[in-house]
Amino acid sequence: MAGPPWAPLIYREAAEVVEGSFGLRLAPVMLPERAAFHHSTALGQTAKEFDHGGKAADEIAALWSWTRGQLGMSAREPVHTLAPAG
């Protein structure tokens, strides 16, 4: 969900709908709409590459940390990616 960073009520209400209606557990990290996400995508970069110390980079790092925990991955475990099609 993308929305303004100053609207926590929007996120709380959306979480209640998703969790209540679908029984899904949501990540505790919200990714509000930030200029860094738009700018980094336009440049083919991640938010961390675009603005290493910015809020968007911190939010992505927090989401990745939570995701690793849910998957039982350690912080040192490498991420395996698919080779580019070609």
PyMOL Python script that loads the backbone (N, CA, C, O; Angstrom):
from pymol import cmd

cmd.read_pdbstr("""\
ATOM      1  N   MET A   1       0.841  -1.176   0.000  1.00  0.00           N
ATOM      2  CA  MET A   1       0.000   0.000   0.000  1.00  0.00           C
ATOM      3  C   MET A   1       0.877   1.227   0.000  1.00  0.00           C
ATOM      4  O   MET A   1       1.814   1.326   0.793  1.00  0.00           O
ATOM      5  N   ALA A   2       0.590   2.140  -0.862  1.00  0.00           N
ATOM      6  CA  ALA A   2       1.317   3.406  -0.899  1.00  0.00           C
ATOM      7  C   ALA A   2       0.377   4.512  -0.459  1.00  0.00           C
ATOM      8  O   ALA A   2      -0.778   4.580  -0.880  1.00  0.00           O
ATOM      9  N   GLY A   3       0.882   5.344   0.365  1.00  0.00           N
ATOM     10  CA  GLY A   3       0.108   6.474   0.851  1.00  0.00           C
ATOM     11  C   GLY A   3       1.046   7.455   1.487  1.00  0.00           C
ATOM     12  O   GLY A   3       2.245   7.194   1.594  1.00  0.00           O
ATOM     13  N   PRO A   4       0.526   8.574   1.911  1.00  0.00           N
ATOM     14  CA  PRO A   4       1.391   9.590   2.507  1.00  0.00           C
ATOM     15  C   PRO A   4       1.972   9.121   3.838  1.00  0.00           C
ATOM     16  O   PRO A   4       1.300   8.422   4.597  1.00  0.00           O
ATOM     17  N   PRO A   5       3.218   9.502   4.123  1.00  0.00           N
ATOM     18  CA  PRO A   5       3.853   9.062   5.364  1.00  0.00           C
ATOM     19  C   PRO A   5       3.209   9.647   6.616  1.00  0.00           C
ATOM     20  O   PRO A   5       3.451   9.149   7.715  1.00  0.00           O
ATOM     21  N   TRP A   6       2.409  10.673   6.479  1.00  0.00           N
ATOM     22  CA  TRP A   6       1.798  11.318   7.635  1.00  0.00           C
ATOM     23  C   TRP A   6       0.368  10.828   7.906  1.00  0.00           C
ATOM     24  O   TRP A   6      -0.378  11.483   8.633  1.00  0.00           O
ATOM     25  N   ALA A   7      -0.015   9.695   7.335  1.00  0.00           N
ATOM     26  CA  ALA A   7      -1.383   9.204   7.480  1.00  0.00           C
ATOM     27  C   ALA A   7      -1.441   7.808   8.101  1.00  0.00           C
ATOM     28  O   ALA A   7      -1.844   6.857   7.430  1.00  0.00           O
ATOM     29  N   PRO A   8      -1.049   7.668   9.363  1.00  0.00           N
ATOM     30  CA  PRO A   8      -1.038   6.334   9.980  1.00  0.00           C
ATOM     31  C   PRO A   8      -2.431   5.714  10.082  1.00  0.00           C
ATOM     32  O   PRO A   8      -2.552   4.489  10.113  1.00  0.00           O
ATOM     33  N   LEU A   9      -3.480   6.529  10.136  1.00  0.00           N
ATOM     34  CA  LEU A   9      -4.835   5.988  10.216  1.00  0.00           C
ATOM     35  C   LEU A   9      -5.174   5.182   8.962  1.00  0.00           C
ATOM     36  O   LEU A   9      -5.831   4.144   9.051  1.00  0.00           O
ATOM     37  N   ILE A  10      -4.735   5.648   7.808  1.00  0.00           N
ATOM     38  CA  ILE A  10      -4.969   4.926   6.556  1.00  0.00           C
ATOM     39  C   ILE A  10      -4.370   3.526   6.643  1.00  0.00           C
ATOM     40  O   ILE A  10      -5.015   2.548   6.266  1.00  0.00           O
ATOM     41  N   TYR A  11      -3.156   3.432   7.133  1.00  0.00           N
ATOM     42  CA  TYR A  11      -2.465   2.145   7.239  1.00  0.00           C
ATOM     43  C   TYR A  11      -3.125   1.235   8.270  1.00  0.00           C
ATOM     44  O   TYR A  11      -3.269   0.034   8.043  1.00  0.00           O
ATOM     45  N   ARG A  12      -3.520   1.802   9.385  1.00  0.00           N
ATOM     46  CA  ARG A  12      -4.157   1.012  10.439  1.00  0.00           C
ATOM     47  C   ARG A  12      -5.499   0.448   9.946  1.00  0.00           C
ATOM     48  O   ARG A  12      -5.803  -0.722  10.175  1.00  0.00           O
ATOM     49  N   GLU A  13      -6.289   1.275   9.276  1.00  0.00           N
ATOM     50  CA  GLU A  13      -7.579   0.811   8.763  1.00  0.00           C
ATOM     51  C   GLU A  13      -7.396  -0.246   7.681  1.00  0.00           C
ATOM     52  O   GLU A  13      -8.129  -1.234   7.654  1.00  0.00           O
ATOM     53  N   ALA A  14      -6.430  -0.051   6.793  1.00  0.00           N
ATOM     54  CA  ALA A  14      -6.166  -1.039   5.740  1.00  0.00           C
ATOM     55  C   ALA A  14      -5.709  -2.358   6.359  1.00  0.00           C
ATOM     56  O   ALA A  14      -6.117  -3.429   5.910  1.00  0.00           O
ATOM     57  N   ALA A  15      -4.871  -2.284   7.376  1.00  0.00           N
ATOM     58  CA  ALA A  15      -4.398  -3.500   8.050  1.00  0.00           C
ATOM     59  C   ALA A  15      -5.559  -4.249   8.690  1.00  0.00           C
ATOM     60  O   ALA A  15      -5.615  -5.477   8.631  1.00  0.00           O
ATOM     61  N   GLU A  16      -6.482  -3.520   9.298  1.00  0.00           N
ATOM     62  CA  GLU A  16      -7.642  -4.160   9.921  1.00  0.00           C
ATOM     63  C   GLU A  16      -8.491  -4.888   8.887  1.00  0.00           C
ATOM     64  O   GLU A  16      -8.985  -5.984   9.149  1.00  0.00           O
ATOM     65  N   VAL A  17      -8.662  -4.286   7.722  1.00  0.00           N
ATOM     66  CA  VAL A  17      -9.449  -4.912   6.661  1.00  0.00           C
ATOM     67  C   VAL A  17      -8.764  -6.181   6.170  1.00  0.00           C
ATOM     68  O   VAL A  17      -9.395  -7.233   6.060  1.00  0.00           O
ATOM     69  N   VAL A  18      -7.481  -6.078   5.878  1.00  0.00           N
ATOM     70  CA  VAL A  18      -6.750  -7.243   5.351  1.00  0.00           C
ATOM     71  C   VAL A  18      -6.689  -8.365   6.372  1.00  0.00           C
ATOM     72  O   VAL A  18      -6.951  -9.524   6.051  1.00  0.00           O
ATOM     73  N   GLU A  19      -6.342  -8.017   7.601  1.00  0.00           N
ATOM     74  CA  GLU A  19      -6.235  -9.043   8.629  1.00  0.00           C
ATOM     75  C   GLU A  19      -7.606  -9.620   8.983  1.00  0.00           C
ATOM     76  O   GLU A  19      -7.733 -10.831   9.165  1.00  0.00           O
ATOM     77  N   GLY A  20      -8.631  -8.772   9.083  1.00  0.00           N
ATOM     78  CA  GLY A  20      -9.957  -9.234   9.471  1.00  0.00           C
ATOM     79  C   GLY A  20     -10.679  -9.985   8.363  1.00  0.00           C
ATOM     80  O   GLY A  20     -11.311 -11.013   8.608  1.00  0.00           O
ATOM     81  N   SER A  21     -10.584  -9.476   7.161  1.00  0.00           N
ATOM     82  CA  SER A  21     -11.322 -10.077   6.041  1.00  0.00           C
ATOM     83  C   SER A  21     -10.628 -11.296   5.459  1.00  0.00           C
ATOM     84  O   SER A  21     -11.283 -12.254   5.048  1.00  0.00           O
ATOM     85  N   PHE A  22      -9.321 -11.261   5.424  1.00  0.00           N
ATOM     86  CA  PHE A  22      -8.582 -12.328   4.759  1.00  0.00           C
ATOM     87  C   PHE A  22      -7.777 -13.197   5.718  1.00  0.00           C
ATOM     88  O   PHE A  22      -7.242 -14.231   5.318  1.00  0.00           O
ATOM     89  N   GLY A  23      -7.687 -12.783   6.982  1.00  0.00           N
ATOM     90  CA  GLY A  23      -6.952 -13.567   7.962  1.00  0.00           C
ATOM     91  C   GLY A  23      -5.452 -13.578   7.726  1.00  0.00           C
ATOM     92  O   GLY A  23      -4.757 -14.487   8.179  1.00  0.00           O
ATOM     93  N   LEU A  24      -4.954 -12.579   7.024  1.00  0.00           N
ATOM     94  CA  LEU A  24      -3.520 -12.512   6.738  1.00  0.00           C
ATOM     95  C   LEU A  24      -2.805 -11.720   7.815  1.00  0.00           C
ATOM     96  O   LEU A  24      -3.354 -10.767   8.369  1.00  0.00           O
ATOM     97  N   ARG A  25      -1.598 -12.113   8.103  1.00  0.00           N
ATOM     98  CA  ARG A  25      -0.757 -11.393   9.048  1.00  0.00           C
ATOM     99  C   ARG A  25       0.095 -10.413   8.258  1.00  0.00           C
ATOM    100  O   ARG A  25       0.783 -10.806   7.316  1.00  0.00           O
ATOM    101  N   LEU A  26       0.054  -9.161   8.630  1.00  0.00           N
ATOM    102  CA  LEU A  26       0.816  -8.145   7.918  1.00  0.00           C
ATOM    103  C   LEU A  26       2.161  -7.892   8.578  1.00  0.00           C
ATOM    104  O   LEU A  26       2.326  -8.077   9.784  1.00  0.00           O
ATOM    105  N   ALA A  27       3.094  -7.476   7.786  1.00  0.00           N
ATOM    106  CA  ALA A  27       4.397  -7.070   8.313  1.00  0.00           C
ATOM    107  C   ALA A  27       4.201  -5.833   9.177  1.00  0.00           C
ATOM    108  O   ALA A  27       3.341  -5.004   8.880  1.00  0.00           O
ATOM    109  N   PRO A  28       4.973  -5.697  10.225  1.00  0.00           N
ATOM    110  CA  PRO A  28       4.840  -4.524  11.085  1.00  0.00           C
ATOM    111  C   PRO A  28       5.461  -3.269  10.478  1.00  0.00           C
ATOM    112  O   PRO A  28       5.409  -2.196  11.078  1.00  0.00           O
ATOM    113  N   VAL A  29       6.042  -3.400   9.303  1.00  0.00           N
ATOM    114  CA  VAL A  29       6.709  -2.278   8.636  1.00  0.00           C
ATOM    115  C   VAL A  29       5.834  -1.796   7.491  1.00  0.00           C
ATOM    116  O   VAL A  29       5.440  -2.581   6.629  1.00  0.00           O
ATOM    117  N   MET A  30       5.536  -0.515   7.485  1.00  0.00           N
ATOM    118  CA  MET A  30       4.772   0.076   6.393  1.00  0.00           C
ATOM    119  C   MET A  30       5.739   0.848   5.491  1.00  0.00           C
ATOM    120  O   MET A  30       6.706   1.452   5.955  1.00  0.00           O
ATOM    121  N   LEU A  31       5.451   0.808   4.208  1.00  0.00           N
ATOM    122  CA  LEU A  31       6.268   1.543   3.240  1.00  0.00           C
ATOM    123  C   LEU A  31       5.433   2.681   2.653  1.00  0.00           C
ATOM    124  O   LEU A  31       4.775   2.504   1.627  1.00  0.00           O
ATOM    125  N   PRO A  32       5.456   3.833   3.292  1.00  0.00           N
ATOM    126  CA  PRO A  32       4.687   4.948   2.746  1.00  0.00           C
ATOM    127  C   PRO A  32       5.317   5.446   1.443  1.00  0.00           C
ATOM    128  O   PRO A  32       6.485   5.187   1.154  1.00  0.00           O
ATOM    129  N   GLU A  33       4.526   6.149   0.687  1.00  0.00           N
ATOM    130  CA  GLU A  33       5.027   6.698  -0.574  1.00  0.00           C
ATOM    131  C   GLU A  33       6.092   7.741  -0.256  1.00  0.00           C
ATOM    132  O   GLU A  33       5.861   8.684   0.501  1.00  0.00           O
ATOM    133  N   ARG A  34       7.247   7.549  -0.846  1.00  0.00           N
ATOM    134  CA  ARG A  34       8.362   8.486  -0.645  1.00  0.00           C
ATOM    135  C   ARG A  34       8.991   8.813  -1.991  1.00  0.00           C
ATOM    136  O   ARG A  34       9.049   7.974  -2.890  1.00  0.00           O
ATOM    137  N   ALA A  35       9.451  10.027  -2.106  1.00  0.00           N
ATOM    138  CA  ALA A  35      10.091  10.464  -3.354  1.00  0.00           C
ATOM    139  C   ALA A  35      11.282   9.580  -3.697  1.00  0.00           C
ATOM    140  O   ALA A  35      11.543   9.315  -4.871  1.00  0.00           O
ATOM    141  N   ALA A  36      12.002   9.124  -2.684  1.00  0.00           N
ATOM    142  CA  ALA A  36      13.188   8.287  -2.931  1.00  0.00           C
ATOM    143  C   ALA A  36      12.833   7.014  -3.678  1.00  0.00           C
ATOM    144  O   ALA A  36      13.628   6.542  -4.491  1.00  0.00           O
ATOM    145  N   PHE A  37      11.652   6.442  -3.424  1.00  0.00           N
ATOM    146  CA  PHE A  37      11.249   5.242  -4.150  1.00  0.00           C
ATOM    147  C   PHE A  37      11.055   5.555  -5.635  1.00  0.00           C
ATOM    148  O   PHE A  37      11.477   4.787  -6.499  1.00  0.00           O
ATOM    149  N   HIS A  38      10.426   6.670  -5.914  1.00  0.00           N
ATOM    150  CA  HIS A  38      10.193   7.062  -7.312  1.00  0.00           C
ATOM    151  C   HIS A  38      11.502   7.399  -8.022  1.00  0.00           C
ATOM    152  O   HIS A  38      11.750   6.937  -9.135  1.00  0.00           O
ATOM    153  N   HIS A  39      12.329   8.200  -7.374  1.00  0.00           N
ATOM    154  CA  HIS A  39      13.598   8.614  -7.985  1.00  0.00           C
ATOM    155  C   HIS A  39      14.528   7.422  -8.208  1.00  0.00           C
ATOM    156  O   HIS A  39      15.158   7.306  -9.259  1.00  0.00           O
ATOM    157  N   SER A  40      14.610   6.541  -7.215  1.00  0.00           N
ATOM    158  CA  SER A  40      15.515   5.397  -7.346  1.00  0.00           C
ATOM    159  C   SER A  40      15.058   4.459  -8.461  1.00  0.00           C
ATOM    160  O   SER A  40      15.877   3.944  -9.222  1.00  0.00           O
ATOM    161  N   THR A  41      13.758   4.242  -8.551  1.00  0.00           N
ATOM    162  CA  THR A  41      13.230   3.375  -9.608  1.00  0.00           C
ATOM    163  C   THR A  41      13.523   3.953 -10.982  1.00  0.00           C
ATOM    164  O   THR A  41      13.901   3.228 -11.901  1.00  0.00           O
ATOM    165  N   ALA A  42      13.349   5.253 -11.117  1.00  0.00           N
ATOM    166  CA  ALA A  42      13.612   5.910 -12.402  1.00  0.00           C
ATOM    167  C   ALA A  42      15.073   5.764 -12.820  1.00  0.00           C
ATOM    168  O   ALA A  42      15.384   5.754 -14.011  1.00  0.00           O
ATOM    169  N   LEU A  43      15.958   5.653 -11.847  1.00  0.00           N
ATOM    170  CA  LEU A  43      17.391   5.516 -12.122  1.00  0.00           C
ATOM    171  C   LEU A  43      17.851   4.058 -12.153  1.00  0.00           C
ATOM    172  O   LEU A  43      19.031   3.780 -12.367  1.00  0.00           O
ATOM    173  N   GLY A  44      16.916   3.132 -11.939  1.00  0.00           N
ATOM    174  CA  GLY A  44      17.274   1.716 -11.910  1.00  0.00           C
ATOM    175  C   GLY A  44      18.049   1.338 -10.659  1.00  0.00           C
ATOM    176  O   GLY A  44      18.889   0.440 -10.688  1.00  0.00           O
ATOM    177  N   GLN A  45      17.766   2.022  -9.569  1.00  0.00           N
ATOM    178  CA  GLN A  45      18.461   1.781  -8.308  1.00  0.00           C
ATOM    179  C   GLN A  45      17.462   1.371  -7.232  1.00  0.00           C
ATOM    180  O   GLN A  45      16.247   1.471  -7.404  1.00  0.00           O
ATOM    181  N   THR A  46      18.013   0.912  -6.129  1.00  0.00           N
ATOM    182  CA  THR A  46      17.186   0.681  -4.951  1.00  0.00           C
ATOM    183  C   THR A  46      17.161   1.970  -4.139  1.00  0.00           C
ATOM    184  O   THR A  46      17.949   2.884  -4.384  1.00  0.00           O
ATOM    185  N   ALA A  47      16.260   2.036  -3.181  1.00  0.00           N
ATOM    186  CA  ALA A  47      16.197   3.214  -2.318  1.00  0.00           C
ATOM    187  C   ALA A  47      17.516   3.395  -1.562  1.00  0.00           C
ATOM    188  O   ALA A  47      17.966   4.521  -1.349  1.00  0.00           O
ATOM    189  N   LYS A  48      18.127   2.286  -1.162  1.00  0.00           N
ATOM    190  CA  LYS A  48      19.394   2.360  -0.425  1.00  0.00           C
ATOM    191  C   LYS A  48      20.518   2.883  -1.314  1.00  0.00           C
ATOM    192  O   LYS A  48      21.367   3.649  -0.859  1.00  0.00           O
ATOM    193  N   GLU A  49      20.525   2.475  -2.568  1.00  0.00           N
ATOM    194  CA  GLU A  49      21.542   2.982  -3.492  1.00  0.00           C
ATOM    195  C   GLU A  49      21.342   4.466  -3.763  1.00  0.00           C
ATOM    196  O   GLU A  49      22.309   5.217  -3.888  1.00  0.00           O
ATOM    197  N   PHE A  50      20.097   4.883  -3.853  1.00  0.00           N
ATOM    198  CA  PHE A  50      19.780   6.271  -4.155  1.00  0.00           C
ATOM    199  C   PHE A  50      20.101   7.197  -2.985  1.00  0.00           C
ATOM    200  O   PHE A  50      20.720   8.245  -3.170  1.00  0.00           O
ATOM    201  N   ASP A  51      19.681   6.809  -1.780  1.00  0.00           N
ATOM    202  CA  ASP A  51      19.875   7.640  -0.586  1.00  0.00           C
ATOM    203  C   ASP A  51      20.135   6.718   0.593  1.00  0.00           C
ATOM    204  O   ASP A  51      19.214   6.348   1.322  1.00  0.00           O
ATOM    205  N   HIS A  52      21.386   6.357   0.771  1.00  0.00           N
ATOM    206  CA  HIS A  52      21.789   5.337   1.749  1.00  0.00           C
ATOM    207  C   HIS A  52      21.239   5.588   3.153  1.00  0.00           C
ATOM    208  O   HIS A  52      20.818   4.647   3.826  1.00  0.00           O
ATOM    209  N   GLY A  53      21.238   6.819   3.592  1.00  0.00           N
ATOM    210  CA  GLY A  53      20.808   7.116   4.956  1.00  0.00           C
ATOM    211  C   GLY A  53      19.389   7.642   5.055  1.00  0.00           C
ATOM    212  O   GLY A  53      18.995   8.146   6.107  1.00  0.00           O
ATOM    213  N   GLY A  54      18.608   7.537   3.981  1.00  0.00           N
ATOM    214  CA  GLY A  54      17.268   8.098   3.974  1.00  0.00           C
ATOM    215  C   GLY A  54      16.221   7.213   4.629  1.00  0.00           C
ATOM    216  O   GLY A  54      16.476   6.052   4.947  1.00  0.00           O
ATOM    217  N   LYS A  55      15.040   7.784   4.823  1.00  0.00           N
ATOM    218  CA  LYS A  55      13.941   7.057   5.460  1.00  0.00           C
ATOM    219  C   LYS A  55      13.511   5.858   4.624  1.00  0.00           C
ATOM    220  O   LYS A  55      13.229   4.792   5.172  1.00  0.00           O
ATOM    221  N   ALA A  56      13.456   6.019   3.303  1.00  0.00           N
ATOM    222  CA  ALA A  56      13.039   4.905   2.439  1.00  0.00           C
ATOM    223  C   ALA A  56      14.001   3.728   2.588  1.00  0.00           C
ATOM    224  O   ALA A  56      13.572   2.578   2.678  1.00  0.00           O
ATOM    225  N   ALA A  57      15.290   4.016   2.613  1.00  0.00           N
ATOM    226  CA  ALA A  57      16.294   2.959   2.775  1.00  0.00           C
ATOM    227  C   ALA A  57      16.138   2.274   4.132  1.00  0.00           C
ATOM    228  O   ALA A  57      16.258   1.053   4.232  1.00  0.00           O
ATOM    229  N   ASP A  58      15.872   3.054   5.164  1.00  0.00           N
ATOM    230  CA  ASP A  58      15.683   2.485   6.504  1.00  0.00           C
ATOM    231  C   ASP A  58      14.439   1.600   6.559  1.00  0.00           C
ATOM    232  O   ASP A  58      14.449   0.542   7.188  1.00  0.00           O
ATOM    233  N   GLU A  59      13.370   2.041   5.899  1.00  0.00           N
ATOM    234  CA  GLU A  59      12.133   1.262   5.906  1.00  0.00           C
ATOM    235  C   GLU A  59      12.299  -0.057   5.155  1.00  0.00           C
ATOM    236  O   GLU A  59      11.795  -1.091   5.595  1.00  0.00           O
ATOM    237  N   ILE A  60      12.998  -0.024   4.034  1.00  0.00           N
ATOM    238  CA  ILE A  60      13.247  -1.255   3.274  1.00  0.00           C
ATOM    239  C   ILE A  60      14.121  -2.201   4.098  1.00  0.00           C
ATOM    240  O   ILE A  60      13.878  -3.408   4.127  1.00  0.00           O
ATOM    241  N   ALA A  61      15.133  -1.654   4.763  1.00  0.00           N
ATOM    242  CA  ALA A  61      16.004  -2.488   5.604  1.00  0.00           C
ATOM    243  C   ALA A  61      15.200  -3.138   6.729  1.00  0.00           C
ATOM    244  O   ALA A  61      15.410  -4.307   7.050  1.00  0.00           O
ATOM    245  N   ALA A  62      14.280  -2.381   7.325  1.00  0.00           N
ATOM    246  CA  ALA A  62      13.448  -2.938   8.403  1.00  0.00           C
ATOM    247  C   ALA A  62      12.529  -4.033   7.871  1.00  0.00           C
ATOM    248  O   ALA A  62      12.343  -5.060   8.524  1.00  0.00           O
ATOM    249  N   LEU A  63      11.959  -3.820   6.693  1.00  0.00           N
ATOM    250  CA  LEU A  63      11.091  -4.842   6.102  1.00  0.00           C
ATOM    251  C   LEU A  63      11.887  -6.098   5.762  1.00  0.00           C
ATOM    252  O   LEU A  63      11.418  -7.211   6.000  1.00  0.00           O
ATOM    253  N   TRP A  64      13.076  -5.929   5.213  1.00  0.00           N
ATOM    254  CA  TRP A  64      13.916  -7.080   4.864  1.00  0.00           C
ATOM    255  C   TRP A  64      14.329  -7.842   6.123  1.00  0.00           C
ATOM    256  O   TRP A  64      14.358  -9.073   6.127  1.00  0.00           O
ATOM    257  N   SER A  65      14.642  -7.121   7.169  1.00  0.00           N
ATOM    258  CA  SER A  65      15.018  -7.766   8.429  1.00  0.00           C
ATOM    259  C   SER A  65      13.847  -8.596   8.966  1.00  0.00           C
ATOM    260  O   SER A  65      14.044  -9.734   9.391  1.00  0.00           O
ATOM    261  N   TRP A  66      12.649  -8.047   8.952  1.00  0.00           N
ATOM    262  CA  TRP A  66      11.468  -8.777   9.405  1.00  0.00           C
ATOM    263  C   TRP A  66      11.222 -10.002   8.517  1.00  0.00           C
ATOM    264  O   TRP A  66      10.915 -11.084   9.017  1.00  0.00           O
ATOM    265  N   THR A  67      11.356  -9.826   7.205  1.00  0.00           N
ATOM    266  CA  THR A  67      11.126 -10.925   6.259  1.00  0.00           C
ATOM    267  C   THR A  67      12.118 -12.058   6.500  1.00  0.00           C
ATOM    268  O   THR A  67      11.732 -13.227   6.517  1.00  0.00           O
ATOM    269  N   ARG A  68      13.398 -11.719   6.687  1.00  0.00           N
ATOM    270  CA  ARG A  68      14.397 -12.751   6.987  1.00  0.00           C
ATOM    271  C   ARG A  68      14.014 -13.525   8.236  1.00  0.00           C
ATOM    272  O   ARG A  68      14.141 -14.749   8.275  1.00  0.00           O
ATOM    273  N   GLY A  69      13.550 -12.822   9.248  1.00  0.00           N
ATOM    274  CA  GLY A  69      13.133 -13.480  10.479  1.00  0.00           C
ATOM    275  C   GLY A  69      11.969 -14.431  10.251  1.00  0.00           C
ATOM    276  O   GLY A  69      11.941 -15.524  10.816  1.00  0.00           O
ATOM    277  N   GLN A  70      11.006 -14.022   9.426  1.00  0.00           N
ATOM    278  CA  GLN A  70       9.851 -14.872   9.126  1.00  0.00           C
ATOM    279  C   GLN A  70      10.262 -16.130   8.369  1.00  0.00           C
ATOM    280  O   GLN A  70       9.638 -17.181   8.516  1.00  0.00           O
ATOM    281  N   LEU A  71      11.310 -16.020   7.562  1.00  0.00           N
ATOM    282  CA  LEU A  71      11.779 -17.148   6.764  1.00  0.00           C
ATOM    283  C   LEU A  71      12.859 -17.961   7.463  1.00  0.00           C
ATOM    284  O   LEU A  71      13.344 -18.956   6.924  1.00  0.00           O
ATOM    285  N   GLY A  72      13.234 -17.532   8.666  1.00  0.00           N
ATOM    286  CA  GLY A  72      14.271 -18.248   9.409  1.00  0.00           C
ATOM    287  C   GLY A  72      15.661 -18.070   8.817  1.00  0.00           C
ATOM    288  O   GLY A  72      16.524 -18.932   8.982  1.00  0.00           O
ATOM    289  N   MET A  73      15.877 -16.974   8.141  1.00  0.00           N
ATOM    290  CA  MET A  73      17.186 -16.699   7.529  1.00  0.00           C
ATOM    291  C   MET A  73      18.027 -15.851   8.478  1.00  0.00           C
ATOM    292  O   MET A  73      17.510 -14.958   9.150  1.00  0.00           O
ATOM    293  N   SER A  74      19.299 -16.133   8.525  1.00  0.00           N
ATOM    294  CA  SER A  74      20.194 -15.293   9.318  1.00  0.00           C
ATOM    295  C   SER A  74      20.587 -14.075   8.494  1.00  0.00           C
ATOM    296  O   SER A  74      20.416 -14.053   7.275  1.00  0.00           O
ATOM    297  N   ALA A  75      21.105 -13.081   9.164  1.00  0.00           N
ATOM    298  CA  ALA A  75      21.544 -11.868   8.471  1.00  0.00           C
ATOM    299  C   ALA A  75      22.731 -12.146   7.563  1.00  0.00           C
ATOM    300  O   ALA A  75      22.981 -11.395   6.620  1.00  0.00           O
ATOM    301  N   ARG A  76      23.458 -13.209   7.835  1.00  0.00           N
ATOM    302  CA  ARG A  76      24.645 -13.529   7.043  1.00  0.00           C
ATOM    303  C   ARG A  76      24.358 -14.437   5.857  1.00  0.00           C
ATOM    304  O   ARG A  76      25.208 -14.612   4.984  1.00  0.00           O
ATOM    305  N   GLU A  77      23.179 -15.006   5.827  1.00  0.00           N
ATOM    306  CA  GLU A  77      22.833 -15.934   4.756  1.00  0.00           C
ATOM    307  C   GLU A  77      22.711 -15.177   3.434  1.00  0.00           C
ATOM    308  O   GLU A  77      22.000 -14.175   3.366  1.00  0.00           O
ATOM    309  N   PRO A  78      23.386 -15.636   2.392  1.00  0.00           N
ATOM    310  CA  PRO A  78      23.320 -14.916   1.118  1.00  0.00           C
ATOM    311  C   PRO A  78      21.922 -15.051   0.478  1.00  0.00           C
ATOM    312  O   PRO A  78      21.200 -16.028   0.681  1.00  0.00           O
ATOM    313  N   VAL A  79      21.597 -14.038  -0.285  1.00  0.00           N
ATOM    314  CA  VAL A  79      20.352 -14.059  -1.028  1.00  0.00           C
ATOM    315  C   VAL A  79      20.640 -14.608  -2.411  1.00  0.00           C
ATOM    316  O   VAL A  79      21.517 -14.103  -3.112  1.00  0.00           O
ATOM    317  N   HIS A  80      19.916 -15.627  -2.804  1.00  0.00           N
ATOM    318  CA  HIS A  80      20.120 -16.219  -4.128  1.00  0.00           C
ATOM    319  C   HIS A  80      19.174 -15.558  -5.111  1.00  0.00           C
ATOM    320  O   HIS A  80      17.971 -15.468  -4.870  1.00  0.00           O
ATOM    321  N   THR A  81      19.722 -15.104  -6.206  1.00  0.00           N
ATOM    322  CA  THR A  81      18.912 -14.462  -7.231  1.00  0.00           C
ATOM    323  C   THR A  81      18.945 -15.283  -8.496  1.00  0.00           C
ATOM    324  O   THR A  81      19.840 -16.104  -8.696  1.00  0.00           O
ATOM    325  N   LEU A  82      17.990 -15.063  -9.328  1.00  0.00           N
ATOM    326  CA  LEU A  82      17.941 -15.749 -10.619  1.00  0.00           C
ATOM    327  C   LEU A  82      18.882 -15.062 -11.595  1.00  0.00           C
ATOM    328  O   LEU A  82      19.049 -13.843 -11.563  1.00  0.00           O
ATOM    329  N   ALA A  83      19.483 -15.844 -12.448  1.00  0.00           N
ATOM    330  CA  ALA A  83      20.342 -15.264 -13.494  1.00  0.00           C
ATOM    331  C   ALA A  83      19.459 -14.545 -14.487  1.00  0.00           C
ATOM    332  O   ALA A  83      18.347 -14.994 -14.764  1.00  0.00           O
ATOM    333  N   PRO A  84      19.936 -13.428 -15.031  1.00  0.00           N
ATOM    334  CA  PRO A  84      19.144 -12.705 -16.015  1.00  0.00           C
ATOM    335  C   PRO A  84      18.853 -13.581 -17.242  1.00  0.00           C
ATOM    336  O   PRO A  84      19.693 -14.368 -17.679  1.00  0.00           O
ATOM    337  N   ALA A  85      17.659 -13.423 -17.774  1.00  0.00           N
ATOM    338  CA  ALA A  85      17.296 -14.171 -18.981  1.00  0.00           C
ATOM    339  C   ALA A  85      18.124 -13.647 -20.139  1.00  0.00           C
ATOM    340  O   ALA A  85      18.412 -12.453 -20.219  1.00  0.00           O
ATOM    341  N   GLY A  86      18.492 -14.516 -21.006  1.00  0.00           N
ATOM    342  CA  GLY A  86      19.284 -14.000 -22.106  1.00  0.00           C
ATOM    343  C   GLY A  86      19.562 -14.953 -23.134  1.00  0.00           C
ATOM    344  O   GLY A  86      20.227 -14.625 -24.117  1.00  0.00           O
TER     345      GLY A  86
END
""", "prot")
cmd.dss("prot")
cmd.show_as("cartoon", "prot")
cmd.util.cbc("prot")
cmd.orient("prot")
